[in-house]
Amino acid sequence: MSLYQKVVDEAVGATRAVFGVNKEKRGGTFHVSDAKPYVDAVNKMKPGDGQSPEVIALHVDSVNAHFDVLTGLTDYVRPEDDPFVEHYQTPPILEILYEEDAAFKDSMWKFIDAIGANTALVSREAVRRYGGMYGPTCVVDFAMSVGSVPNLVNQILVGLDIPAEHKKTILASKSWGMNTSYGLGAALRGAIESGKTLAEAEKAEVEMLQMVYREPIAAQAHLMDTHNLGGHGPHTSFDVRKYMQQYKERMRPTIVAALKAGVHPANITAVPAYCVGDVAHHIAQSAYNMFNDDMVFAIYEAVTDVLENTLRRGLEKDAYKSVYDVLSAATGSTACATAYILWKDSFTVPMVIDLLNKRFHNYCAMHPDRGEADELHNVDFMDILKRGESILDITPLGAGGKVKGIEVDLSPVDKHEVLANPQRYTYPACAITQRFAALMSLADFPCFLTPECTTATIMTNAVAVAPDKPGAPVRACKDCATCTLIKRNVPMVTGRGGGAKGYCQWHLAV
């Protein structure tokens, strides 16, 4: 079996496992044990020729540790707590690295001091996000996008006198790695909205950012003690401190083995976090509730079929030259399908980008106490649509429906009984926006349009080919959808912090 066959089989296996559970259980009551088929699919992952077994183990062992620890603590996770289940892995791993590598800990403490020495920078970026200057932002991003934590962290790290490898690890730990749920600007916003002075708010922001890195487990526990999602109070589904302590001990041998094998610490912080979210987050009560809508589920089903068909078509055409080509085909095919569904109801991508950008600024005006990640998935959704249209559109405007030379198979959308008959789900004679309406439900949860079980599996395989090179964050331009309307990534910006790429940092990544 070729490496690419293996990667496609593992990615499709994980994706189908998650899809199958959501299909069977939609509309029902979630149990943590429901996620066992996904765990079983992950356990089929094996290192291929030239791949690091230690990297594969970081993924597989993390999913198993997460599932076992979680099932030992609870049988249910309420929707208000499920977004955070993939934020309990990097904090313990960082603490293991502090304990195992004194030099890295020393570098981290220098970085923590540098956060305080860059108070003006921290407050500037936090205020710009709070005030909406940057528009909708992806606060915890896998890239260096404007207004994100990696963007800020990179600005601090560039001039810091610590080893380059340590810089890359710190940067990765809160990008693809998810070192706590903290979003840039939350402490500043909370202080201001509670009546504190700007000086007090600035101090609170700096201290919270420092805590995230100095005491990651304690910081994440604190965030869960104080979150109030939907007005339903702090985390109650399970004891997060017990979870992180048990996870830490389960994963210590895997982390130590990866260090000894020469896996870059940046990958050690990142790989174990990205793969666990399908246990109690993407397989979860929130997903069961959302997919109880037939049209929403139909979109998920059709896009999943587009994904598998296109990936396997790429194998038939021998189109893959690297594992990253598989990743491009996976994310590109689903993006193309999403844009295609939008077109079917005569909407265009610019319409939706404009709508969600205008909505964001109105949302800021109406909700100055908004959460720092509120627009996160809207941003992801817009980016998916923009990329999808660039693939779907005719040449030379677009790629003519091809990604990496592979024609995207859109037939599952056209042939789907529900998607092909929207008149059955509304007033029959006026069924012109039903698919769009359902698609907008997924604007708040686009993880099913570009499934994380798919991308995590492929990314782990890519890292396993080059374990000594950091796989995250993405060191390239995201071509952010919002930047088509808000020119924040152009050389003409005049505010402090602007440069050759505007306010973006991708070309300056440490």
C-alpha positions, 0 to 999 in steps of 0.5 A: 500500500502506498503512503497516500492510500494509507493516509486516505484510508485513515482519514476517510475511516475517521471521517466515516466513523464520526459521520456514522455516529451523528447519523445514528444518534441525531436528535437523541441524547449524547453519551461519551461512550457514543464516540467509541467508533471514532476511537476504534478508527483512530486505533487503526492508524499505523506508521507507514514507510518513512513515518515516525511511529512516535508522531503517530503515537502522539495522535493515537495515545492522546485520543485513547487517553482522552476517551478513557479519562473522560469516560471515567469522569462522566457519561455526559457533557452539556453543550455549554462545556463541549467546545473546550474538551480539546483544550485540556491536552496542550496545558498538561503537555507543556508542563511535562516539557517544563519538567523534562527540558530545563532549557525550554522552561528557561526560554518560556520564562523569558517569553513570559517576562517579555509579555510584560515588557511588551505591555503596549503591544499587548494592549494595542492588539487587545483594544483593536480586537475589542473595538472591532478594528480588525473585523471578524477574527480567528482569535486562536488560529492555526495561522498568523491571521490578524487579531489572533493569538499567534499573530501577537505571540510572533511579534513578541518572539521575533526580537526575543533572545532565545533558541529558534526551536524554542520560539517555534514551540511557543508559537505552536503551543497556542495555534494548532496546539491549544494551550488553554481556552483563553482568547486575546483581549478577554481580560481587558474586555472583562475589566472595562465592562465591569467598570475598571480603568483602562490601566487596570484592564491593560494590567489584567490582560498582561497577567492573564496571558502570562498565567496561560504560559506560566501555569497552563493547567491552573489557567485552563481550570480557572477559565472553566471556573469562570466561563458563563456560556449562554448564561449557564454558569461555570463548567459542570460536566466533569472535574477538569483538574482531575481530567488534566492531571490524569491525562498528564500522567497517561501521556507522559511516557508518550511525550518522553518517547517523542522527545527522545526520538527527536520529534520537534517539541512544537509538534509534541504540543500540537498533535495530541490536541487537534485529534481529540475533539470528535469525542464529546465535541463533534460527536456531542449533544450540540451536534445531535441537536443541530443534525436533527434538522434534515436539510442541515444533515443532508448538507453534512452527508453530501459534503462527506460523500464529496470528500471521500469520492474526490480523495479516492479519485485523486488516488486513481489519478496518481495526483498526490505528490506529498501528504499535503496534497491529500490535505489540499484535496480534502479541504478543497473538495469540501470547500468547493461543495459548500460554495456549490450548495450556496450557488444552488440557491442563487447566493454568491460568496461575496454576498455572504462575506458582506452579510457576516462582516456587517453583522459582526460590526452591528454585533460589536455595537450591541454586545460590547461584552461579547466573547473573544471567540464569538465570531471564530466559526463565522470566520472559518465559514467565510474562508471556506466559502471563498476558497470553495468559489475560487475552486468552483468557478470557471477558468480563468476566474477559478480552477474549473472545479479542480483541486490539485488537478483532481476534478471535485465530484459534486454529484453527491450534492445533485443526487441527494434526495433532500438537497434536490427537493427543498420544496418538501421542507417549506412552503413548496411553491417558494422553496428558494432559500432552504439550502441557504438557511440550512447552510447558515446553521453550519456557519456557526459550526463549520467543523462538519464542512471541513471535518477536523477528524479528516484534517487532523488525521492527514496533518498527523501523517504529514508531521510523521513524514518530517517529525523534526519540522514544526507542522504548525502554525501555517506559515502562509497567507490564508487569503482571509475572506474578511480581507476582501472587504477590510483591507487589513492585509495591504501595504498601505495600512498606516497604523502602528504595526503595519508592514509589507503585508499589512498587519499580518505576520505570516511572512515573519513567522519565527 
